[in-house]
Amino acid sequence: MTLLSIILQAIQKVQLNDELLIQKKMEWATAHRLALYLEEHFPGWDVDCEYNKVGTEINSKHDSSGTHRRPDIIVHKRERLEKDNNLLVIEIKMESDDSPDEQKIIDFTSPPTGERPFQYQIGLKISFLPMLKLKWFKGGQEIENVNNFDNIYKFSGCQ
């Protein structure tokens, strides 16, 4: 199963099972439900909401400029900084906008620099309203053609 198909399947479950959360624009609750649906597909990985720790340190996660940041959902291996152990960072917005969350994803998928010693392999911004919109990121840049996504990245550890 590809990462794209897993994401789409989990989003569909949120839309079917948790529509009220979307209608009421409950971002944190929606992120939690999405994380639960994703978790079943990533054995051996941790799927966390609002996780803000860096490696084994007690310090909070921050971007390359030193600003404290918490991603909505991450698929990772806790306390590991290496890129291979930081698969996916997801930001959720209930309504489509060009929020600062996109800059957070760009920063978190860019090579480590400044105050940020980690990098996620893939980033995703999900907007639910007025209609579902996905924006994918890799290497600090938006991936323009989602149809080519599976050619860019296949994750064989998914079930």
NUPAMI-420652 format. One line per 8 residues: number of its first residue (from 1); their letters; for each residue y negated, z negated, x of N, C-alpha, C, O. Coordinates in nm, 4 decimals. Example, Ala and Ser with C-alpha at 12.3 -4.5 7.8 and 13.67 -1.06 7.14 Angstrom:
REM NUPAMI-420652
1) AS) 0.5690,-0.7800,1.3190,0.4500,-0.7800,1.2300,0.3300,-0.7800,1.3200,0.3319,-0.8465,1.4236 | 0.2250,-0.7080,1.2850,0.1060,-0.7140,1.3670,-0.0030,-0.7870,1.2900,-0.1138,-0.8039,1.3409
REM end
This chain:
REM NUPAMI-420652
1) MTLLSIIL) 0.1180,0.0000,0.0842,0.0000,0.0000,0.0000,-0.1247,0.0000,0.0889,-0.1290,-0.0707,0.1896 | -0.2218,0.0757,0.0536,-0.3445,0.0814,0.1333,-0.4404,-0.0304,0.0922,-0.4300,-0.0862,-0.0170 | -0.5317,-0.0611,0.1799,-0.6330,-0.1610,0.1498,-0.7138,-0.1202,0.0273,-0.7428,-0.2042,-0.0579 | -0.7502,0.0058,0.0171,-0.8257,0.0554,-0.0971,-0.7503,0.0321,-0.2277,-0.8091,-0.0151,-0.3251 | -0.6223,0.0642,-0.2313,-0.5457,0.0466,-0.3551,-0.5308,-0.1008,-0.3912,-0.5298,-0.1351,-0.5094 | -0.5194,-0.1873,-0.2929,-0.5116,-0.3313,-0.3185,-0.6421,-0.3813,-0.3802,-0.6405,-0.4568,-0.4774 | -0.7546,-0.3392,-0.3233,-0.8849,-0.3807,-0.3749,-0.9018,-0.3326,-0.5191,-0.9425,-0.4096,-0.6060 | -0.8711,-0.2077,-0.5438,-0.8873,-0.1533,-0.6785,-0.7967,-0.2240,-0.7792,-0.8375,-0.2485,-0.8927
9) QAIQKVQL) -0.6755,-0.2566,-0.7386,-0.5832,-0.3277,-0.8272,-0.6361,-0.4681,-0.8590,-0.6292,-0.5123,-0.9737 | -0.6883,-0.5376,-0.7586,-0.7418,-0.6724,-0.7807,-0.8661,-0.6684,-0.8697,-0.8826,-0.7539,-0.9566 | -0.9523,-0.5710,-0.8488,-1.0716,-0.5568,-0.9338,-1.0301,-0.5303,-1.0782,-1.0882,-0.5860,-1.1713 | -0.9300,-0.4455,-1.0962,-0.8826,-0.4161,-1.2316,-0.8326,-0.5435,-1.2994,-0.8556,-0.5625,-1.4189 | -0.7647,-0.6309,-1.2252,-0.7182,-0.7570,-1.2828,-0.8355,-0.8450,-1.3246,-0.8314,-0.9088,-1.4298 | -0.9397,-0.8484,-1.2424,-1.0589,-0.9249,-1.2796,-1.1187,-0.8678,-1.4074,-1.1531,-0.9424,-1.4991 | -1.1311,-0.7362,-1.4133,-1.1905,-0.6737,-1.5314,-1.1071,-0.6987,-1.6569,-1.1633,-0.7150,-1.7652 | -0.9768,-0.7021,-1.6450,-0.8893,-0.7227,-1.7605,-0.8788,-0.8702,-1.7998,-0.8878,-0.9043,-1.9178
17) NDELLIQK) -0.8597,-0.9568,-1.7012,-0.8298,-1.0973,-1.7280,-0.9519,-1.1878,-1.7323,-0.9472,-1.2955,-1.7917 | -1.0605,-1.1456,-1.6702,-1.1753,-1.2346,-1.6527,-1.3058,-1.1665,-1.6926,-1.4103,-1.1903,-1.6319 | -1.2992,-1.0835,-1.7931,-1.4154,-1.0061,-1.8372,-1.5339,-1.0954,-1.8739,-1.6490,-1.0585,-1.8503 | -1.5068,-1.2112,-1.9308,-1.6139,-1.3022,-1.9697,-1.6987,-1.3438,-1.8495,-1.8207,-1.3559,-1.8610 | -1.6354,-1.3656,-1.7350,-1.7091,-1.4033,-1.6146,-1.8063,-1.2926,-1.5735,-1.9188,-1.3195,-1.5314 | -1.7614,-1.1695,-1.5864,-1.8473,-1.0552,-1.5527,-1.9613,-1.0447,-1.6540,-2.0771,-1.0288,-1.6156 | -1.9291,-1.0536,-1.7818,-2.0318,-1.0437,-1.8859,-2.1384,-1.1512,-1.8709,-2.2567,-1.1249,-1.8927 | -2.0973,-1.2722,-1.8337,-2.1910,-1.3842,-1.8184,-2.2554,-1.3863,-1.6792,-2.3342,-1.4753,-1.6474
25) KMEWATAH) -2.2202,-1.2862,-1.5968,-2.2755,-1.2693,-1.4622,-2.2525,-1.3922,-1.3745,-2.3435,-1.4389,-1.3061 | -2.1307,-1.4431,-1.3775,-2.0923,-1.5619,-1.3007,-2.0324,-1.5169,-1.1666,-1.9111,-1.5008,-1.1534 | -2.1196,-1.4974,-1.0690,-2.0806,-1.4391,-0.9407,-1.9762,-1.5223,-0.8662,-1.8741,-1.4681,-0.8237 | -1.9990,-1.6497,-0.8499,-1.9059,-1.7323,-0.7722,-1.7693,-1.7413,-0.8397,-1.6663,-1.7354,-0.7725 | -1.7680,-1.7554,-0.9710,-1.6413,-1.7624,-1.0428,-1.5667,-1.6290,-1.0348,-1.4445,-1.6267,-1.0206 | -1.6401,-1.5188,-1.0439,-1.5791,-1.3865,-1.0319,-1.5217,-1.3670,-0.8918,-1.4117,-1.3140,-0.8767 | -1.5952,-1.4093,-0.7901,-1.5462,-1.3991,-0.6518,-1.4182,-1.4802,-0.6347,-1.3242,-1.4359,-0.5687 | -1.4151,-1.5974,-0.6934,-1.2951,-1.6820,-0.6846,-1.1744,-1.6128,-0.7475,-1.0662,-1.6108,-0.6887
33) RLALYLEE) -1.1924,-1.5566,-0.8657,-1.0810,-1.4896,-0.9327,-1.0346,-1.3681,-0.8522,-0.9144,-1.3454,-0.8382 | -1.1284,-1.2905,-0.7998,-1.0926,-1.1748,-0.7184,-1.0138,-1.2191,-0.5957,-0.9142,-1.1563,-0.5597 | -1.0576,-1.3263,-0.5318,-0.9869,-1.3768,-0.4135,-0.8430,-1.4164,-0.4481,-0.7510,-1.3901,-0.3707 | -0.8241,-1.4786,-0.5625,-0.6881,-1.5153,-0.6046,-0.6002,-1.3928,-0.6230,-0.4839,-1.3931,-0.5828 | -0.6551,-1.2880,-0.6835,-0.5769,-1.1658,-0.7045,-0.5496,-1.0930,-0.5733,-0.4467,-1.0268,-0.5598 | -0.6389,-1.1043,-0.4783,-0.6177,-1.0417,-0.3475,-0.5127,-1.1155,-0.2653,-0.4351,-1.0544,-0.1919 | -0.5116,-1.2462,-0.2787,-0.4271,-1.3313,-0.1935,-0.2799,-1.2920,-0.1956,-0.2133,-1.2979,-0.0922 | -0.2289,-1.2526,-0.3098,-0.0872,-1.2188,-0.3208,-0.0485,-1.0974,-0.2353,0.0694,-1.0772,-0.2061
41) HFPGWDVD) -0.1460,-1.0179,-0.1959,-0.1186,-0.8961,-0.1189,-0.1315,-0.9146,0.0322,-0.1067,-0.8208,0.1080 | -0.1692,-1.0324,0.0763,-0.1941,-1.0546,0.2181,-0.1133,-1.1713,0.2733,-0.1706,-1.2723,0.3140 | 0.0199,-1.1584,0.2751,0.1001,-1.2673,0.3318,0.0672,-1.2852,0.4803,0.0538,-1.1880,0.5546 | 0.0546,-1.4099,0.5209,0.0221,-1.4397,0.6603,-0.1269,-1.4413,0.6895,-0.1680,-1.4742,0.8008 | -0.2081,-1.4063,0.5907,-0.3534,-1.4067,0.6028,-0.4106,-1.5145,0.5115,-0.3468,-1.5542,0.4140 | -0.5289,-1.5610,0.5428,-0.6021,-1.6533,0.4568,-0.7075,-1.5739,0.3812,-0.7798,-1.4934,0.4399 | -0.7158,-1.5970,0.2505,-0.8187,-1.5355,0.1680,-0.9059,-1.6499,0.1179,-0.8625,-1.7321,0.0372 | -1.0287,-1.6539,0.1665,-1.1176,-1.7666,0.1378,-1.2487,-1.7208,0.0753,-1.2981,-1.6117,0.1035
49) CEYNKVGT) -1.3040,-1.8066,-0.0101,-1.4370,-1.7875,-0.0680,-1.5349,-1.8804,0.0024,-1.5040,-1.9961,0.0308 | -1.6537,-1.8272,0.0301,-1.7632,-1.9077,0.0853,-1.7219,-1.9831,0.2126,-1.7692,-2.0940,0.2373 | -1.6355,-1.9237,0.2914,-1.5885,-1.9855,0.4160,-1.6982,-1.9724,0.5210,-1.7465,-1.8621,0.5469 | -1.7374,-2.0831,0.5809,-1.8542,-2.0775,0.6683,-1.8308,-2.1320,0.8084,-1.9271,-2.1631,0.8785 | -1.7072,-2.1442,0.8505,-1.6811,-2.1968,0.9848,-1.6524,-2.0830,1.0828,-1.6061,-1.9755,1.0448 | -1.6816,-2.1104,1.2098,-1.6617,-2.0123,1.3159,-1.5568,-2.0665,1.4113,-1.5786,-2.1693,1.4754 | -1.4432,-1.9987,1.4214,-1.3393,-2.0416,1.5140,-1.2987,-2.1860,1.4890,-1.2853,-2.2276,1.3739 | -1.2790,-2.2624,1.5951,-1.2388,-2.4022,1.5833,-1.3587,-2.4960,1.5836,-1.3430,-2.6178,1.5753
57) EINSKHDS) -1.4783,-2.4390,1.5931,-1.6005,-2.5203,1.5955,-1.6326,-2.5737,1.4562,-1.5877,-2.5193,1.3554 | -1.7108,-2.6809,1.4526,-1.7562,-2.7335,1.3243,-1.8870,-2.6690,1.2817,-1.9392,-2.6979,1.1740 | -1.9394,-2.5821,1.3661,-2.0649,-2.5138,1.3356,-2.0463,-2.4141,1.2229,-1.9379,-2.3587,1.2044 | -2.1526,-2.3919,1.1481,-2.1495,-2.2946,1.0393,-2.1600,-2.1528,1.0934,-2.2163,-2.1286,1.2002 | -2.1047,-2.0608,1.0173,-2.1082,-1.9188,1.0493,-2.2510,-1.8677,1.0377,-2.3209,-1.9012,0.9420 | -2.2960,-1.7863,1.1350,-2.4263,-1.7241,1.1230,-2.4213,-1.5810,1.1719,-2.3291,-1.5385,1.2415 | -2.5257,-1.5081,1.1319,-2.5352,-1.3692,1.1728,-2.5862,-1.3611,1.3163,-2.6061,-1.4640,1.3810 | -2.6071,-1.2405,1.3660,-2.6453,-1.2222,1.5066,-2.7829,-1.2803,1.5385,-2.8129,-1.3060,1.6550
65) SGTHRRPD) -2.8669,-1.3014,1.4370,-3.0000,-1.3593,1.4618,-2.9993,-1.5112,1.4542,-3.1013,-1.5747,1.4807 | -2.8855,-1.5705,1.4183,-2.8753,-1.7149,1.4109,-2.8948,-1.7726,1.2721,-2.8911,-1.8946,1.2559 | -2.9157,-1.6880,1.1705,-2.9329,-1.7334,1.0335,-2.7972,-1.7702,0.9744,-2.7025,-1.6920,0.9836 | -2.7870,-1.8873,0.9145,-2.6607,-1.9309,0.8539,-2.6234,-1.8392,0.7383,-2.7057,-1.8094,0.6517 | -2.4966,-1.7944,0.7385,-2.4473,-1.7013,0.6360,-2.3073,-1.7433,0.5932,-2.2278,-1.7905,0.6745 | -2.2783,-1.7257,0.4648,-2.1444,-1.7479,0.4105,-2.1039,-1.6246,0.3327,-2.1682,-1.5912,0.2332 | -1.9999,-1.5564,0.3749,-1.9519,-1.4415,0.2969,-1.8893,-1.4896,0.1661,-1.8350,-1.5999,0.1597 | -1.8970,-1.4064,0.0617,-1.8367,-1.4431,-0.0661,-1.6852,-1.4559,-0.0542,-1.6280,-1.5556,-0.0982
73) IIVHKRER) -1.6200,-1.3561,0.0047,-1.4741,-1.3579,0.0236,-1.4440,-1.3011,0.1613,-1.5055,-1.2033,0.2039 | -1.3497,-1.3624,0.2301,-1.3004,-1.3037,0.3550,-1.1479,-1.3088,0.3581,-1.0856,-1.4008,0.3051 | -1.0900,-1.2075,0.4215,-0.9472,-1.2038,0.4505,-0.9388,-1.2148,0.6015,-0.9839,-1.1261,0.6739 | -0.8804,-1.3253,0.6488,-0.8844,-1.3555,0.7916,-0.7726,-1.4518,0.8273,-0.6929,-1.4913,0.7422 | -0.7680,-1.4882,0.9527,-0.6820,-1.5962,0.9997,-0.7758,-1.7055,1.0486,-0.8502,-1.6872,1.1450 | -0.7710,-1.8180,0.9814,-0.8643,-1.9269,1.0085,-0.8633,-1.9663,1.1554,-0.7593,-1.9684,1.2212 | -0.9818,-1.9973,1.2040,-1.0073,-2.0457,1.3403,-0.9831,-1.9402,1.4477,-0.9737,-1.9743,1.5656 | -0.9729,-1.8138,1.4102,-0.9512,-1.7058,1.5061,-1.0736,-1.6156,1.5066,-1.1172,-1.5696,1.4011
81) LEKDNNLL) -1.1287,-1.5903,1.6230,-1.2496,-1.5094,1.6346,-1.2220,-1.3609,1.6577,-1.3072,-1.2770,1.6284 | -1.1045,-1.3280,1.7096,-1.0753,-1.1903,1.7475,-1.0797,-1.0969,1.6259,-1.0386,-1.1340,1.5160 | -1.1294,-0.9770,1.6477,-1.1435,-0.8772,1.5407,-1.0112,-0.8531,1.4670,-1.0111,-0.8350,1.3452 | -0.8998,-0.8528,1.5387,-0.7695,-0.8305,1.4753,-0.7356,-0.9383,1.3731,-0.6504,-0.9170,1.2868 | -0.8009,-1.0529,1.3817,-0.7751,-1.1648,1.2907,-0.8812,-1.1794,1.1824,-0.8781,-1.2753,1.1052 | -0.9739,-1.0862,1.1761,-1.0805,-1.0862,1.0763,-1.0810,-0.9507,1.0078,-1.1529,-0.8592,1.0478 | -0.9993,-0.9398,0.9037,-0.9742,-0.8099,0.8418,-1.0884,-0.7614,0.7526,-1.1354,-0.6487,0.7681 | -1.1333,-0.8456,0.6594,-1.2188,-0.7951,0.5529,-1.3220,-0.8989,0.5114,-1.2894,-1.0163,0.4938
89) VIEIKMES) -1.4460,-0.8555,0.4960,-1.5530,-0.9387,0.4404,-1.6028,-0.8695,0.3142,-1.6301,-0.7495,0.3147 | -1.6146,-0.9475,0.2044,-1.6557,-0.8923,0.0754,-1.7767,-0.9688,0.0245,-1.7796,-1.0919,0.0268 | -1.8750,-0.8952,-0.0207,-1.9899,-0.9524,-0.0901,-1.9880,-0.8987,-0.2320,-1.9655,-0.7798,-0.2548 | -2.0119,-0.9877,-0.3267,-2.0106,-0.9507,-0.4678,-2.1499,-0.9680,-0.5255,-2.2186,-1.0668,-0.4994 | -2.1887,-0.8720,-0.6027,-2.3118,-0.8796,-0.6818,-2.2729,-0.8403,-0.8236,-2.1986,-0.7445,-0.8449 | -2.3232,-0.9143,-0.9180,-2.2894,-0.8813,-1.0558,-2.3610,-0.7541,-1.0987,-2.3043,-0.6726,-1.1715 | -2.4852,-0.7363,-1.0544,-2.5601,-0.6158,-1.0873,-2.5895,-0.5377,-0.9605,-2.6134,-0.5960,-0.8547 | -2.5877,-0.4066,-0.9716,-2.6118,-0.3193,-0.8576,-2.7534,-0.3379,-0.8043,-2.8502,-0.3342,-0.8803
97) DDSPDEQK) -2.7644,-0.3575,-0.6755,-2.8953,-0.3693,-0.6107,-2.8785,-0.3454,-0.4608,-2.7665,-0.3335,-0.4110 | -2.9877,-0.3386,-0.3917,-2.9846,-0.3248,-0.2460,-3.0198,-0.4596,-0.1845,-3.1170,-0.4717,-0.1098 | -2.9415,-0.5583,-0.2160,-2.9675,-0.6958,-0.1742,-2.9475,-0.7132,-0.0238,-2.8924,-0.6261,0.0435 | -2.9932,-0.8274,0.0272,-2.9705,-0.8584,0.1683,-2.8224,-0.8720,0.2030,-2.7865,-0.8759,0.3207 | -2.7361,-0.8793,0.1010,-2.5929,-0.8893,0.1285,-2.5403,-0.7673,0.2029,-2.4460,-0.7785,0.2811 | -2.6000,-0.6514,0.1796,-2.5572,-0.5326,0.2541,-2.5866,-0.5491,0.4028,-2.5052,-0.5119,0.4872 | -2.7025,-0.6047,0.4344,-2.7348,-0.6274,0.5755,-2.6379,-0.7282,0.6368,-2.6024,-0.7175,0.7542 | -2.5954,-0.8258,0.5571,-2.4973,-0.9239,0.6047,-2.3657,-0.8540,0.6393,-2.3049,-0.8824,0.7425
105) IIDFTSPP) -2.3224,-0.7627,0.5525,-2.1982,-0.6894,0.5781,-2.2125,-0.6014,0.7012,-2.1216,-0.5954,0.7839 | -2.3249,-0.5337,0.7143,-2.3493,-0.4498,0.8327,-2.3411,-0.5347,0.9586,-2.2774,-0.4959,1.0565 | -2.4053,-0.6498,0.9555,-2.4035,-0.7392,1.0711,-2.2617,-0.7904,1.1001,-2.2173,-0.7888,1.2149 | -2.1918,-0.8352,0.9967,-2.0586,-0.8938,1.0156,-1.9528,-0.7916,1.0564,-1.8490,-0.8300,1.1104 | -1.9762,-0.6616,1.0321,-1.8805,-0.5594,1.0754,-1.9216,-0.4936,1.2072,-1.8507,-0.4072,1.2589 | -2.0357,-0.5347,1.2607,-2.0810,-0.4840,1.3910,-2.0156,-0.5640,1.5034,-1.9728,-0.6773,1.4813 | -2.0072,-0.5066,1.6240,-1.9507,-0.5809,1.7362,-2.0247,-0.7133,1.7575,-2.1446,-0.7221,1.7311 | -1.9534,-0.8165,1.8054,-2.0143,-0.9478,1.8279,-2.1392,-0.9364,1.9160,-2.1437,-0.8592,2.0117
113) TGERPFQY) -2.2398,-1.0159,1.8800,-2.3648,-1.0148,1.9554,-2.4458,-1.1391,1.9216,-2.4272,-1.1986,1.8154 | -2.5332,-1.1776,2.0089,-2.6237,-1.2893,1.9834,-2.5493,-1.4150,1.9435,-2.4611,-1.4624,2.0152 | -2.5857,-1.4682,1.8284,-2.5280,-1.5930,1.7770,-2.3947,-1.5725,1.7045,-2.3323,-1.6701,1.6629 | -2.3499,-1.4481,1.6885,-2.2286,-1.4183,1.6116,-2.1163,-1.3728,1.7044,-2.1200,-1.2606,1.7549 | -2.0145,-1.4598,1.7279,-1.9058,-1.4251,1.8197,-1.7866,-1.3559,1.7535,-1.6822,-1.3426,1.8173 | -1.7981,-1.3115,1.6288,-1.6856,-1.2536,1.5555,-1.7271,-1.1199,1.4936,-1.8455,-1.0869,1.4864 | -1.6263,-1.0438,1.4493,-1.6496,-0.9161,1.3821,-1.5381,-0.8933,1.2820,-1.4210,-0.9146,1.3133 | -1.5735,-0.8501,1.1615,-1.4738,-0.8103,1.0625,-1.4464,-0.6612,1.0766,-1.5361,-0.5828,1.1075
121) QIGLKISF) -1.3210,-0.6233,1.0533,-1.2826,-0.4836,1.0667,-1.3437,-0.3961,0.9576,-1.3872,-0.2840,0.9838 | -1.3467,-0.4485,0.8352,-1.3941,-0.3726,0.7204,-1.4851,-0.4630,0.6365,-1.4611,-0.5832,0.6252 | -1.5892,-0.4039,0.5782,-1.6772,-0.4752,0.4860,-1.6811,-0.4027,0.3531,-1.6646,-0.2809,0.3465 | -1.7032,-0.4790,0.2473,-1.7081,-0.4209,0.1144,-1.8109,-0.4948,0.0300,-1.8106,-0.6177,0.0230 | -1.8980,-0.4191,-0.0334,-1.9893,-0.4750,-0.1333,-1.9439,-0.4236,-0.2688,-1.9286,-0.3031,-0.2888 | -1.9224,-0.5163,-0.3623,-1.8804,-0.4818,-0.4972,-1.9914,-0.5203,-0.5936,-2.0370,-0.6346,-0.5947 | -2.0345,-0.4243,-0.6741,-2.1270,-0.4504,-0.7839,-2.0524,-0.4190,-0.9131,-1.9916,-0.3126,-0.9253 | -2.0566,-0.5103,-1.0087,-1.9807,-0.4923,-1.1327,-2.0606,-0.4272,-1.2454,-2.0031,-0.3572,-1.3287
129) LPMLKLKW) -2.1915,-0.4489,-1.2493,-2.2726,-0.4020,-1.3619,-2.3881,-0.3152,-1.3136,-2.4385,-0.3406,-1.2042 | -2.4321,-0.2171,-1.3860,-2.3863,-0.1783,-1.5189,-2.2507,-0.1094,-1.5172,-2.1839,-0.1003,-1.6202 | -2.2099,-0.0607,-1.4003,-2.0755,-0.0051,-1.3853,-2.0274,-0.0396,-1.2452,-2.1078,-0.0661,-1.1558 | -1.8980,-0.0390,-1.2270,-1.8385,-0.0766,-1.0993,-1.8859,0.0162,-0.9871,-1.8834,0.1386,-1.0001 | -1.9289,-0.0452,-0.8774,-1.9726,0.0325,-0.7611,-1.9203,-0.0366,-0.6358,-1.9360,-0.1576,-0.6195 | -1.8583,0.0408,-0.5476,-1.8061,-0.0105,-0.4212,-1.8786,0.0572,-0.3059,-1.8989,0.1786,-0.3069 | -1.9175,-0.0221,-0.2066,-1.9730,0.0316,-0.0828,-1.8915,-0.0260,0.0317,-1.8801,-0.1477,0.0462 | -1.8349,0.0622,0.1129,-1.7490,0.0230,0.2238,-1.8255,0.0316,0.3550,-1.9138,0.1159,0.3708
137) FKGGQEIE) -1.7913,-0.0563,0.4494,-1.8560,-0.0604,0.5796,-1.7516,-0.0787,0.6894,-1.6498,-0.1454,0.6708 | -1.7796,-0.0183,0.8031,-1.6937,-0.0324,0.9213,-1.7819,-0.0105,1.0434,-1.8635,0.0817,1.0458 | -1.7657,-0.0954,1.1451,-1.8420,-0.0784,1.2683,-1.9919,-0.0870,1.2480,-2.0689,-0.0240,1.3205 | -2.0341,-0.1664,1.1477,-2.1762,-0.1836,1.1239,-2.2426,-0.0696,1.0487,-2.3654,-0.0628,1.0427 | -2.1630,0.0205,0.9910,-2.2189,0.1340,0.9179,-2.1462,0.1534,0.7860,-2.0274,0.1236,0.7735 | -2.2203,0.2042,0.6873,-2.1572,0.2361,0.5598,-2.0655,0.3567,0.5789,-2.0998,0.4522,0.6487 | -1.9503,0.3506,0.5166,-1.8571,0.4628,0.5159,-1.8949,0.5474,0.3951,-1.8745,0.5069,0.2807 | -1.9496,0.6638,0.4214,-2.0047,0.7480,0.3147,-1.8989,0.8050,0.2219,-1.9181,0.8042,0.1003
145) NVNNFDNI) -1.7893,0.8539,0.2745,-1.6896,0.9219,0.1937,-1.5698,0.8302,0.1704,-1.4814,0.8193,0.2554 | -1.5677,0.7648,0.0553,-1.4597,0.6721,0.0227,-1.3262,0.7445,0.0164,-1.2223,0.6839,0.0424 | -1.3270,0.8722,-0.0175,-1.2015,0.9472,-0.0232,-1.1326,0.9527,0.1118,-1.0105,0.9667,0.1189 | -1.2099,0.9419,0.2190,-1.1513,0.9425,0.3531,-1.1172,0.8021,0.4025,-1.0716,0.7855,0.5156 | -1.1387,0.7026,0.3194,-1.1191,0.5646,0.3631,-0.9787,0.5399,0.4155,-0.9619,0.4779,0.5206 | -0.8774,0.5877,0.3437,-0.7406,0.5621,0.3865,-0.7086,0.6305,0.5190,-0.6190,0.5863,0.5909 | -0.7802,0.7375,0.5525,-0.7621,0.7993,0.6830,-0.8279,0.7166,0.7926,-0.7850,0.7202,0.9079 | -0.9305,0.6434,0.7571,-1.0009,0.5607,0.8546,-0.9221,0.4343,0.8838,-0.9172,0.3886,0.9980
153) YKFSGCQ) -0.8600,0.3774,0.7804,-0.7945,0.2495,0.8013,-0.6774,0.2325,0.7064,-0.6931,0.2434,0.5848 | -0.5613,0.2061,0.7612,-0.4440,0.1709,0.6812,-0.3984,0.0347,0.7293,-0.3897,0.0094,0.8495 | -0.3699,-0.0515,0.6355,-0.3260,-0.1853,0.6695,-0.1815,-0.1998,0.6285,-0.1519,-0.2101,0.5095 | -0.0913,-0.2008,0.7238,0.0512,-0.2038,0.6934,0.1001,-0.3428,0.6555,0.2128,-0.3564,0.6080 | 0.0189,-0.4467,0.6751,0.0590,-0.5822,0.6419,0.0433,-0.6162,0.4957,0.0718,-0.7291,0.4559 | -0.0015,-0.5215,0.4138,-0.0240,-0.5469,0.2716,0.1058,-0.5292,0.1939,0.1945,-0.4535,0.2333 | 0.1144,-0.6013,0.0822,0.2319,-0.5878,-0.0047,0.1897,-0.5556,-0.1451,0.2744,-0.5403,-0.2331
REM end
